[in-house]
Amino acid sequence: MKKPVPTNLLGATVRDYFTDHLPRLRGSSPHTILSYRDSIVLLLRFIAEQRKKSVADLDLADLHPPSILAFLSHLEDHRNNGVATRNVRLAAIHAFFRFVAFRNPEQLDLAQRVIAVPFKRAPNRAIDYLEYEEVDSILKAIDRTTPQGVRDYALMATMFNTGGRVQEIVDLRVRDLQLIKPFQVRLFGKGKKERYCPSGRRLRRCCDRSAGSGRSNSRRKPISLSTIGANR
């Protein structure tokens, strides 16, 4: 009598996690999903190399705490990743194993031991900043006699005024600008968190009138930085 072939849980679990759990049940952003995916890919490749297997032959049992700790050391020692990056990778692994515990309760012991792997404490660094005069000097150095200069000025002024991240500024749409008093910009940050930030008069002076006119056929379109100041 043939012995039953043990079921490999890893492939189906990874598939369900990235194709259903994160996008549908958790509503995670594409950026979060890509970040988690990259972390799991790096982990699987590392463990496959350590165990002299192909990634396709790995199972959940191969992802035990000693392998996770070896992977984290590899990130710092061989990939020259900092503590912050190490902790980001570990957070993705923790999130995946919380799903493992939910989907496959028979793997609860393994999941609990992996989730117990602690984050590494990172040294707190002082946050650098620019004085008002320094910001003003940067903006004055931009040549606003050209459309490209107007565009660059609008971009830099918006970032300085709102404190927005680069991706938040790139994702701005026409409907996110309020170019009448009170001047403000609506930003969508990590985790789809929405916030309003004052923008000041500088953005209002730089933006093309057609971009801020609120026409229904353009309000949902991303703002093309190449068009700001194009009619100047």
Contacts in CASP RR format, 6 or more apart in sequence:
PFRMAT RR
TARGET T0000
AUTHOR 0000-0000-0000
METHOD contacts of the structure
MODEL  1
MKKPVPTNLLGATVRDYFTDHLPRLRGSSPHTILSYRDSIVLLLRFIAEQ
RKKSVADLDLADLHPPSILAFLSHLEDHRNNGVATRNVRLAAIHAFFRFV
AFRNPEQLDLAQRVIAVPFKRAPNRAIDYLEYEEVDSILKAIDRTTPQGV
RDYALMATMFNTGGRVQEIVDLRVRDLQLIKPFQVRLFGKGKKERYCPSG
RRLRRCCDRSAGSGRSNSRRKPISLSTIGANR
8 59 0 8 1.000
9 59 0 8 1.000
9 60 0 8 1.000
9 104 0 8 1.000
9 107 0 8 1.000
10 58 0 8 1.000
10 59 0 8 1.000
10 60 0 8 1.000
10 62 0 8 1.000
10 63 0 8 1.000
13 60 0 8 1.000
13 99 0 8 1.000
13 100 0 8 1.000
13 103 0 8 1.000
13 104 0 8 1.000
14 40 0 8 1.000
14 96 0 8 1.000
16 99 0 8 1.000
16 103 0 8 1.000
17 96 0 8 1.000
17 99 0 8 1.000
17 103 0 8 1.000
18 33 0 8 1.000
18 36 0 8 1.000
18 37 0 8 1.000
21 99 0 8 1.000
22 28 0 8 1.000
22 32 0 8 1.000
22 33 0 8 1.000
22 36 0 8 1.000
23 33 0 8 1.000
28 36 0 8 1.000
29 190 0 8 1.000
29 191 0 8 1.000
29 192 0 8 1.000
31 167 0 8 1.000
31 190 0 8 1.000
32 191 0 8 1.000
35 88 0 8 1.000
35 92 0 8 1.000
36 92 0 8 1.000
36 95 0 8 1.000
36 96 0 8 1.000
39 88 0 8 1.000
39 89 0 8 1.000
39 92 0 8 1.000
39 93 0 8 1.000
40 92 0 8 1.000
40 93 0 8 1.000
40 96 0 8 1.000
42 71 0 8 1.000
42 75 0 8 1.000
42 89 0 8 1.000
43 63 0 8 1.000
43 68 0 8 1.000
43 71 0 8 1.000
43 89 0 8 1.000
43 93 0 8 1.000
44 55 0 8 1.000
44 58 0 8 1.000
45 55 0 8 1.000
46 70 0 8 1.000
46 71 0 8 1.000
46 74 0 8 1.000
47 58 0 8 1.000
47 62 0 8 1.000
47 63 0 8 1.000
47 67 0 8 1.000
47 71 0 8 1.000
48 54 0 8 1.000
48 55 0 8 1.000
48 57 0 8 1.000
48 58 0 8 1.000
50 67 0 8 1.000
50 70 0 8 1.000
51 58 0 8 1.000
51 62 0 8 1.000
53 62 0 8 1.000
60 100 0 8 1.000
60 104 0 8 1.000
60 107 0 8 1.000
60 110 0 8 1.000
61 110 0 8 1.000
63 97 0 8 1.000
63 110 0 8 1.000
63 114 0 8 1.000
64 110 0 8 1.000
64 113 0 8 1.000
64 114 0 8 1.000
65 113 0 8 1.000
65 114 0 8 1.000
65 116 0 8 1.000
65 117 0 8 1.000
68 90 0 8 1.000
68 93 0 8 1.000
68 114 0 8 1.000
68 117 0 8 1.000
69 117 0 8 1.000
71 89 0 8 1.000
72 86 0 8 1.000
72 89 0 8 1.000
72 90 0 8 1.000
72 117 0 8 1.000
72 120 0 8 1.000
75 81 0 8 1.000
75 82 0 8 1.000
75 85 0 8 1.000
75 86 0 8 1.000
75 89 0 8 1.000
76 82 0 8 1.000
76 83 0 8 1.000
76 86 0 8 1.000
81 89 0 8 1.000
82 122 0 8 1.000
83 120 0 8 1.000
83 121 0 8 1.000
83 122 0 8 1.000
83 123 0 8 1.000
84 122 0 8 1.000
86 120 0 8 1.000
87 119 0 8 1.000
87 120 0 8 1.000
87 122 0 8 1.000
90 117 0 8 1.000
90 119 0 8 1.000
91 119 0 8 1.000
93 114 0 8 1.000
93 117 0 8 1.000
94 114 0 8 1.000
94 115 0 8 1.000
94 117 0 8 1.000
97 110 0 8 1.000
97 111 0 8 1.000
97 114 0 8 1.000
97 115 0 8 1.000
98 111 0 8 1.000
98 115 0 8 1.000
100 107 0 8 1.000
100 110 0 8 1.000
100 111 0 8 1.000
101 107 0 8 1.000
101 108 0 8 1.000
101 111 0 8 1.000
101 112 0 8 1.000
101 115 0 8 1.000
130 138 0 8 1.000
135 160 0 8 1.000
138 156 0 8 1.000
139 153 0 8 1.000
139 156 0 8 1.000
139 157 0 8 1.000
139 160 0 8 1.000
139 202 0 8 1.000
142 149 0 8 1.000
142 152 0 8 1.000
142 153 0 8 1.000
142 156 0 8 1.000
143 149 0 8 1.000
144 150 0 8 1.000
144 153 0 8 1.000
144 206 0 8 1.000
147 228 0 8 1.000
147 229 0 8 1.000
147 230 0 8 1.000
147 232 0 8 1.000
150 206 0 8 1.000
150 228 0 8 1.000
150 229 0 8 1.000
150 232 0 8 1.000
151 206 0 8 1.000
151 225 0 8 1.000
151 226 0 8 1.000
151 228 0 8 1.000
151 229 0 8 1.000
153 202 0 8 1.000
153 206 0 8 1.000
154 202 0 8 1.000
154 203 0 8 1.000
154 206 0 8 1.000
154 207 0 8 1.000
154 225 0 8 1.000
154 228 0 8 1.000
154 229 0 8 1.000
155 169 0 8 1.000
155 225 0 8 1.000
155 228 0 8 1.000
157 202 0 8 1.000
157 203 0 8 1.000
157 206 0 8 1.000
158 164 0 8 1.000
158 169 0 8 1.000
158 172 0 8 1.000
158 185 0 8 1.000
158 199 0 8 1.000
158 202 0 8 1.000
158 203 0 8 1.000
159 166 0 8 1.000
159 169 0 8 1.000
161 185 0 8 1.000
161 197 0 8 1.000
161 198 0 8 1.000
161 199 0 8 1.000
161 200 0 8 1.000
161 202 0 8 1.000
161 203 0 8 1.000
162 168 0 8 1.000
162 169 0 8 1.000
162 185 0 8 1.000
162 187 0 8 1.000
162 197 0 8 1.000
162 198 0 8 1.000
162 199 0 8 1.000
163 197 0 8 1.000
164 187 0 8 1.000
164 197 0 8 1.000
165 189 0 8 1.000
167 189 0 8 1.000
168 187 0 8 1.000
168 188 0 8 1.000
168 189 0 8 1.000
169 187 0 8 1.000
170 222 0 8 1.000
171 188 0 8 1.000
171 222 0 8 1.000
172 185 0 8 1.000
172 187 0 8 1.000
172 222 0 8 1.000
172 223 0 8 1.000
173 219 0 8 1.000
173 220 0 8 1.000
173 221 0 8 1.000
173 222 0 8 1.000
173 223 0 8 1.000
174 211 0 8 1.000
174 212 0 8 1.000
174 214 0 8 1.000
174 218 0 8 1.000
174 219 0 8 1.000
174 220 0 8 1.000
174 221 0 8 1.000
174 223 0 8 1.000
175 186 0 8 1.000
175 214 0 8 1.000
175 219 0 8 1.000
175 220 0 8 1.000
176 185 0 8 1.000
176 186 0 8 1.000
176 187 0 8 1.000
176 223 0 8 1.000
177 185 0 8 1.000
177 186 0 8 1.000
177 199 0 8 1.000
177 203 0 8 1.000
177 207 0 8 1.000
177 211 0 8 1.000
177 212 0 8 1.000
177 223 0 8 1.000
178 184 0 8 1.000
178 185 0 8 1.000
178 186 0 8 1.000
178 199 0 8 1.000
179 203 0 8 1.000
179 204 0 8 1.000
179 207 0 8 1.000
179 212 0 8 1.000
182 198 0 8 1.000
183 198 0 8 1.000
183 199 0 8 1.000
183 200 0 8 1.000
183 201 0 8 1.000
183 203 0 8 1.000
183 204 0 8 1.000
184 196 0 8 1.000
184 197 0 8 1.000
184 198 0 8 1.000
184 199 0 8 1.000
185 196 0 8 1.000
185 197 0 8 1.000
185 198 0 8 1.000
185 199 0 8 1.000
185 203 0 8 1.000
186 194 0 8 1.000
186 195 0 8 1.000
186 196 0 8 1.000
187 194 0 8 1.000
187 195 0 8 1.000
187 196 0 8 1.000
187 197 0 8 1.000
188 194 0 8 1.000
189 195 0 8 1.000
206 228 0 8 1.000
206 229 0 8 1.000
207 228 0 8 1.000
207 229 0 8 1.000
208 227 0 8 1.000
208 228 0 8 1.000
208 229 0 8 1.000
208 230 0 8 1.000
208 231 0 8 1.000
209 231 0 8 1.000
210 218 0 8 1.000
210 231 0 8 1.000
211 218 0 8 1.000
211 223 0 8 1.000
211 227 0 8 1.000
211 228 0 8 1.000
END
